[in-house]
């Protein structure tokens, strides 16, 4: 395989993200979007590209322009920290990122969050979760149920989140550099543990293990 420099890969990925796709990013399989996404700015695209390009190349998901559109990117005008992936008809996948994630996450934590989302893509959680959401909608409004009932219905979601965390650890460990991927992922989970106390994270916590539990598991894996 012809080698391409990391800076060259980032530049190429930026070009694809800057060009955009004819089809806008789809909503993540985890649920309906609370607000419609906006088009990313050039700065948004560059930040995502700089963090994502090394991950895509290390995972073997995208080698360069010869592989076509890498990501259909959309930005949600929300202040909480969240990212989501979905299928895309033209690109490898759709990626939705909140403004809060772009504004608050330092580059290494943003890369750790993106490594987790790539885990959902590679482990084929997107299709499985979309099927479960369709079943959930047929069962009636889930968020009106008692937390124990909701937790039982969404047990598979939490299993997938743990699997995506472990995928992220493995992928981050293969990146060229000083091996700080585990440190970045644990810092991200500590941040989410603080953020998760706010009411707007209730729905997010219905599909995710608590950040504290995820942090304990990742610490054990990283050690």
N, C-alpha and C positions, 0 to 999 in steps of 0.2 A: 504493500500500500504506500502511495506517495505521501511523505510527511508534509504536514502544513503547520506553520508556527501557530502558537496560541493566539498571538495578536492577529494573525491572518484569519484564523477561524472566527475570532470575535468580529472582525471587520466584515467578513462574509455574512455572518449571522445577522449583524446589524442591518446589512443591506436587505436581507429577506424580511426582517421585521419592519423595517422602514417602508418597504414596498407595500406591506399589508396584504390582505387576502380579499378576494371578491366576496367571500362568505364570512360574516362576523363570527367571533368565537361563540360556541354554544355554551349553555349553562352547565355547570358541573353536575355529575350524576348524583352528588350528595343531596341535591334539592333545588327548588326554584330560587331564582335570584331575587333578592329583596328590592333591588334597584337595577335598572339597565346599565350595562357597562358603557364607558366612554372610550373614544379612540385614544390610544396612548400617545403621549408627546414624544418628541425625539429623545428627550432626556430619560423618559420612562423606558423606551426601547433600549437605549444604550446601557442603562443600569441592569436590566434583565439580561441583555446579551452578554455583558461582561461576566455575570455570575453563571449564566446557563451554558455558554459555549464550551467551557472545559468539561462540564458534566456530560453534555451530549457526546462529545468526542471520546471521553474516557469510557462511557457506557457503550460506545459503538452505535449510537442511535442516529448520528448525523455526522458525515465526513466533510461536507462542504456543499457548495452550490449544486454539484452534480446530483445530490440527493433531493433537490427541490425545496419546497417551503418547509422550514423546521417547525415553526410555532405560529399559530394564530393568537395574537395577544390582545387582551382587553383589560381595562382598568375599571374597577368598581369604585365609585365616589363614596367610600365609607372609611371611617376613621379607625375601625378595629383592624387587627392584623389577621389576614386570612389569604389563602391561595387555594385554587381549585383547578382541576384538569378535566377535560372532556374530549370526546371524539371530535374530529374536524374533517370535513370532506375533501379539503385541499392540502392541508398541512399534516404533519405527523400527529399533532394533537392541539387542542385549544388550551390556553393558559389564561386564567383570570386572577388578577392580583388586586388587592385593595390599595387605595391610596395610603392607608395607614401602614401597610407593610412596606411600601416604597419609601415612606417618610421616616419610619422609625427603625427599620432594621439596618444595621451596618452591613457592609458587603459580605462578610463571612457568614453572618446569620441568614441573610437572604439566600446565599448559595446553599446552606444547609436545608432551608425550607424548600428550595427547588429540588434538591436531591430527594427529599421525601416525596414530593409530587411526582418525580420521575419513577419512583417506586410504584406508585399507583398505575402509571402507564405500563411499565414493564411487567408488572405482576397481573395485568389484565383485570384490575379492580373496576375500571370505568364501566365496562359492559355489565358486570355482575351487579354493581351497585344501582345502575339504572333500572335493571329488572326488579330489584328489590323495592325501589322507590315506586314503581308502577303498582306493585302489589300493596305497598303501604297506602297509596292513594285510594285503592279499591277498598281497603279496610276502614277508611274513614280518617278524620283528622287525628293524627298521632300526637301532635303536640298538646292536645287537650287531655291526654291520658295521664295517669299517675306516673311519676318518674320510674318506678319499678317496672311497669308494663312497657314503657317506652324503651328502657334499657334492655329488656329481654328481647324485644323485637329487633333492636339494632345491634345485637351482639356481634354479628358478622362485620359490621362496620368497624367496631373496635379491634377485632382480630386483624382486619386489613390495615388499620392505622399502625398497629404494632409491627406488622410485616413490612410496611413502608419505612418505618423508622430503622429497622434492621438493614433494609436495602440501602438506605441513606448512609448508614455507618460504613457499610462495605464499599459503596461507591466513593465516598469522601476519602476513605483510606487509600484509594488507588490514585487519587489526584497527585500530580507532581507538586512538590512543595515541602513545607515543613511539618506536615502531618497534624495540622490543627483542626481537622474536620470534626473530630469527636468533641473537642472543646467548643467549637461553634455551635454544634447541635445541642449540647447541654446548656449553653448560654441561651439559645432560642427557647428551649423548653422551660427554663427558669423564667424567662420573660413571659411566656404564655401562662405559666402558673400564676403570675401576678395579674395578668390581664383577665384571666378566667374568672376572677371574682366579680367582674362587672356583669350586670343583667343581660347585656346584649350578647353574651357568650353562651346563654343557656342552650340554644339550639345547637351550637357547635359542640358543646359538651355532651349532647344527647347521642352523638355519633363517634365521639373520641374518648379514649381512656383519659383519665385526669392527667394533666401534664406532670404532676408529681410522680404518679405511677410510671409514666413513660420515662421520666428522668431516671428513676431507680433502675429500670430495665436497661437503658442505654449506658448508664454508668457501669453496670456489670459487664455489658458487651464490650465497651471500650477498654475496660481494665484487662 
